Every structure is written in structure tokens, then in C-alpha cells.
């Protein structure tokens, strides 16, 4: 049950800000970085948010503050040399 409540809190924060980083989630929800990353991975796997480098972003990036965050699916392509 704690996982469901945690995910709901993360989604509420994400709805308010448009993006949420691991350090922000740790600070605001008193989570460890590992717990925040696991929760972010679950939320992204369920299709509720887009996983980006270091955090989560709302699914509609055109209306999201912080639109310039890079989705994890593109990270490797951009960093390839």
C-alpha cells in the first residue's frame, strides 16, 4: 500500500511542476535515491510519465515547464560520439 501512496504523491508533484528530479523527490517526500528511482521506473513503465535523465516529466512536453529535459530514450543517441 505504501508504494501506491508514494506513486500518487509523485504524480501529484509532477502534475504541479511538470517535471520532478530524483533529488527533489527525495527532499520533498523523504525518500532515498534508490526508492525514488524505482518509483520513477514503475511510473514510467505504466505509461504515466516520461522517464528523463535524472527524473520524470509529464507526458505532454509541449506544455511542460522544463521542456528541454532529454528523454532517456534519446540520451544515448545524443551522447554517442
DAPE-V391033 format. One record per residue. RES is the residue in three letters. OMEGA is omega in whole degrees, -180 to 180 (* if undefined). Layout:
res=RES omega=OMEGA
res=RES omega=OMEGA
//
This chain:
res=UNK omega=-180
res=UNK omega=180
res=UNK omega=-180
res=UNK omega=180
res=UNK omega=179
res=UNK omega=180
res=UNK omega=178
res=UNK omega=179
res=UNK omega=178
res=UNK omega=180
res=UNK omega=176
res=UNK omega=177
res=UNK omega=179
res=UNK omega=178
res=UNK omega=180
res=UNK omega=-170
res=UNK omega=-178
res=UNK omega=177
res=UNK omega=-179
res=UNK omega=179
res=UNK omega=178
res=UNK omega=179
res=UNK omega=178
res=UNK omega=179
res=UNK omega=179
res=UNK omega=-178
res=UNK omega=-174
res=UNK omega=-176
res=UNK omega=-179
res=UNK omega=179
res=UNK omega=169
res=UNK omega=178
res=UNK omega=180
res=UNK omega=179
res=UNK omega=179
res=UNK omega=-180
res=UNK omega=178
res=UNK omega=179
res=UNK omega=179
res=UNK omega=180
res=UNK omega=178
res=UNK omega=-179
res=UNK omega=178
res=UNK omega=180
res=UNK omega=178
res=UNK omega=178
res=UNK omega=-178
res=UNK omega=179
res=UNK omega=178
res=UNK omega=177
res=UNK omega=178
res=UNK omega=-179
res=UNK omega=176
res=UNK omega=-180
res=UNK omega=-179
res=UNK omega=177
res=UNK omega=176
res=UNK omega=-176
res=UNK omega=-179
res=UNK omega=-174
res=UNK omega=-179
res=UNK omega=-180
res=UNK omega=-175
res=UNK omega=171
res=UNK omega=-177
res=UNK omega=-178
res=UNK omega=-176
res=UNK omega=176
res=UNK omega=-174
res=UNK omega=175
res=UNK omega=-177
res=UNK omega=180
res=UNK omega=180
res=UNK omega=-175
res=UNK omega=-178
res=UNK omega=180
res=UNK omega=-178
res=UNK omega=-177
res=UNK omega=-180
res=UNK omega=179
res=UNK omega=*
//
